[in-house]
Amino acid sequence: MANTLSRMERDGLIVRKKHPSDKRAQQVFLTDKAREMEAEAKEAALAADQSLFSGFRHFERELMLEYMRKAIANTQRNGRLPPAS
């Protein structure tokens, strides 16, 4: 997660601010640049999802997603992939 936030900050998509009452915490806010990209990104993700699962019934889609999550978790546990960030 930290790497993802660092990249997003580098790319001008988020800003981090110190939490007003908890000195250990930071607050993360989307920038205007990120908000402008949000609708387009959601639309692209939905189109990809619909294309990938075209012809699947709802329960088949959910089952496939569960199997994919398990396979990724197994791969991470076995050291084949770095943890998602």
Number of C-alpha atoms within 10 A of each C-alpha: 8 8 10 11 16 15 12 16 17 11 11 14 19 20 16 14 11 12 12 9 7 8 8 7 12 13 10 14 13 16 14 12 12 16 13 12 11 13 11 11 13 11 11 12 12 12 11 12 12 12 10 11 14 10 10 12 10 10 9 12 16 13 12 14 12 11 12 12 12 12 12 15 15 13 14 14 12 10 10 10 12 10 12 10 8
